[in-house]
Structure formats: structure tokens, C-alpha cells
């Protein structure tokens, strides 16, 4: 039931609810406190992405405006001696520039992927019902995740992954998120790739795996996943399209 509720909320953010479903959503938002709290958690993820997108657009606009102003200034170099001096210098600048451009481009790509990362809401602890031990341990671990104590959360997640078969994909997912939030993008990739491709969190797995790949420097594979997300038309489609647009501008 909990997973169905999460799908319902995700479809709302994907603007995929019928008029009747939208009316039900609004009614639950007013009458169901737990439902409202879950919606607010999702707003933290998708709302922050929208804010960052708008801020990025403003930054790009100001940068373009500044570039336009500077481009109006034209410099002319005259004289044979200036050309003799400039050609060797230009050659050195080109060689240095190519190396620097390659490094800068890689850094730019990583920064773009980092800007799109927002931790996914905790939907795991509330649905755990396997045993009192698992409920208690899982709840404690997910509290650490929610308060952004990712290193401690990772210790608990690893213990649960090794000691139980319950919620295996979900535990791997939140382990990947914790690693990504801690700056360990390569390890995050490994964790996401261990998840079953047919699990209920496949859409989420693809999105965060693409971010982890991009931050690890594997932009080509990250873009392939982003294109898959667009084709799947999941609730991450809009952000995948925008991220692909930003990457194409940097190329």
C-alpha cells in the first residue's frame, strides 16, 4: 500500500494524474497528515531541482550578457614585429589551452551532474514489517540518512545488506545515495548496478545511477541512461532532458 502511495505522489509531480485523481490527491492532502508529510518530502527533491534549474538559467543569462558586452571590444594588432612575437606565443597558448580545456570540460561536466543531485526521500523505513529487529535497525539507519549522517548510515546499511535478504534492492539504493552524497560516486555506481533491473525503484535507480556515472567521469554512459529516462517518460524525464541540454552546450 505504501509503494502505491509513493507511485501516486510521483505521478502527481509528473503531472500524470487524471482530474478525478487530482481531486483525490487534494482531498488526501487536506485530510491525511502522513500523506501530506510524504508529499512535502518529495517537494524537497523536485522543488530543489526546479530552484536550481531557474538559478542556472539566470546565471547563464548573466554570463551571456557579460560575454556580449566584452565582445564589443575589438583589438587590432599591427606591425610585422608583433606578428613575429605573437605566432610562437599563440602556438604555446594553443597547446596549453587544449590540455586545460580537456581538464576544464571534465570538471564542468562533473559540476553539472552534482548540481542535479538531491537525496531521495526516505520511503523505506515506514514499509518495513519483516521483524522487530529489522524494523528497529532499519528505522535507526534511515534516521541517520534523513539527518544527512551518511557515513554512519552506510555502516548500518552494510550491516543490513549482509544480514538480511529483506528489501535488498531498497537497501542497495539508499547505500548508493549515501555514497553519492558523501562524494564516493564510483562506489555509488557499483551499489546502484547491483540492484535488480526489474525492481520497483528502477526509475529512481536510473536517475541516480546517471548522476553517479557523470560525477565519476563516465559522461557517455550517463547520457545513455538519461536518454533511456526520457524514452521511459518517468517522473525524472524533465530533469533528464534539461541535463542533456546542459551537457550538449558544454560539448
N, C-alpha and C positions, 0 to 999 in steps of 0.2 A: 504493500500500500504506500509505503514511504517513497519507493522508487517511482511509482506512478505519479505521486505528488510532485516529485522533482522534475519529471518529464513535463508535467503540466506547467510548472513555473518556467522551465526552459522554453517551452513553446510560446509562452507569453512574451518573453524577451526576444523571441524570433519573429514576433508579430504573426503568429501562425494559429491564433485562436479564432473560432467562429464567433459570431455575435452572441450566440447562446452561451458559449464557453467563456467569453469575455465578461458577460453578465455574472456568471457563476464565480469567476475569478474575483470580481469586485465585491461580490457578496461575502466570499470567504475572507477577503482582505479586511472587511469590517467586523466580522463576527468570530473569526478563528485567530486567536493570538499566536499560536505556534506557526500557523501558515504565514501570518504577517512577518514573523521573525525570520522565517526561511526566505521570504521574498526580499527582505532587507539584506540578507547575506548575499543573495545573487546580485542585488543592486551594487554591492561593494565591488564585485568583479566587473560587471558590464558597465556600471556607471563610471568607474575609474578609467576604463578603456576609452569611453566616449570623451571624457575630460582630457585625457592625454592626446587623443586624436585632434580635438579642437585646438589644444595648445600647440601641437605640432604644426597645424595649418597656419596659425598665427606667426609662429617662428619662421616658417618657410616664406611667408608673405613679406615679413620684415627683411629677411635675408635677400630676397629678390629685389625689394625696393632699394636696399643699400647697394646691391650689385649694379642696379640700373644707374644710380647716381654716379658711382665710380666709373662706369663705362663711358660716361660722357667726357671724361678727361682723356685727351689723346696726347701721346708723347711722340715726338719725332726725333729720330737720331740721324744726324747728318755728318758727313766727312768720312774720308777713307780710313783715318786712324781709328775712329770709333768702331768701324766695321771690323777692322783687324783685331781689335780688343774684344769685341762682342762675340765673334764667332767661336773662339775657343771657350770663352766663358759660357756661351749658350750650350755648347756640347756638354760641358761639365754639369750644368744645371739640368739638362735633359736626362742624363744618366742618373743623377741623384733623384730627380723628380720621379722617374719611373719606379725606382725602388721605394721611394717614400709613398708614392700613390698606391702601390700594391699593399703596403702596410696600412695606410690610412683607410683604404677601401674596406679591408678586412675588419678594422676596428669600427668603422662606420656601420657595417652590417651587424656586428655584434651588439652595438648600442641600440640599433633599431629593434632587434629581437628582445633586448632587455626591457625596452620601454613598453612592450606589449604584454609583459608578464604581470599577472595579478594572481595571487594564491586562490585556488578554488575553494568554495565554502565547504565546511565540514558536514557532509551528509552521511558519514559512515557510523559514527558512534550512536546516533539515535535509532538505527535499524538493527543493531546487534542484539541477538536473542539466543545465542548458542549456549552460553553457560554464564553463571555468575562471575566466574574468574575472568572469562573473556570480556564480558561487559565492563567489569571494573577496570581491567588493564587497558582495554581499548579506549574507554572514556578518558582515563588519565592521559593516555598518549595523545588523543585528539585535543584535549585541553591545551597541552603543550604546543600542538600545531597551531591552534587558534590564537594563542598569545605570542606566536612567532618565535618560540624557543625551539628552533628547528633541529639543532644538534641533539638536544635531549629527546625530541620527538623521534629522531632517527634511531636512537638506541632502542626505544620502545617498539618501534615498527619492525626493526630487525628481529627482535625477540619474538614478536607475534608471528612474523613470517616463518621463522624457524620452528615454532612450537605448535602451530595450528594450521589446518587446511581451510578454515573458515575465512571468507572474504579475502581470498588470496589476491585477486585482481585489484580490489579496492586498496588493500594494504600496499601493494606494489605502486599503485597510482599515487597515494599520498607520500610514499617514500620518495618517488620521483619528484614530486612537488617540493618536498622538504630539501632535497639535494639541489634542485634548481634555485630555490630561494636562498640557499647557502652559498651559491656560486659554483657548485660542482656540476656543471652542465653535462660533462661526459658521463659521469656516473648516473645522472638522471636519465640520459638516453638509454643506458643499459637496463634501468629499472622499468621504464615505460615499454621497452621492447620485450620484456619478459611477460607482459600481460597478454591474455588471450585476445586474438583479433575479433572474436565474436562476443566479447563481454558487453555488459550493459553500458559501460563507460567508454566505448570505442570512440565516440565523437570527442570526448574530453581528452582521451589518450592521444589522438591525432594532433589536436591543437597544441597541447603542451610538449609533445614529442617534437613537433616542428620548431617550437621556440628553443628547446634544448639543443636540437641539431644546429640551429642558426647560431646560438651562442657558442657552440663548440667549433664553429668554423665550417661546418658542412652545409653550406648555403644551398647547393644544388639539390640535395636530398630534402632539405627543409622546404624548398619551393615545390618539389613534387608532392609533398604531403599537403601543403597549402592549397595546391590545385585540386587535390582529392577532396579537401574540405569544401571547396567551392562547388565541386561536382555533386557532393553529397547533400548540399543545401542544408547543412546542420545550423544550429544557432550560432556557430562561430564563423559562418560564411562571410558576413560583412567585414569582420576584422581580418579574415584571411585575404579578402580582396584588397583591402586597404594596405595590408602589409606587403602584398605582392606589388602593388603600385609604388610604394616607397622604395622597395628593392630595385625596381626597374629604373627609377630615377637615378639611383646611385650607380647603376652599371655603366 
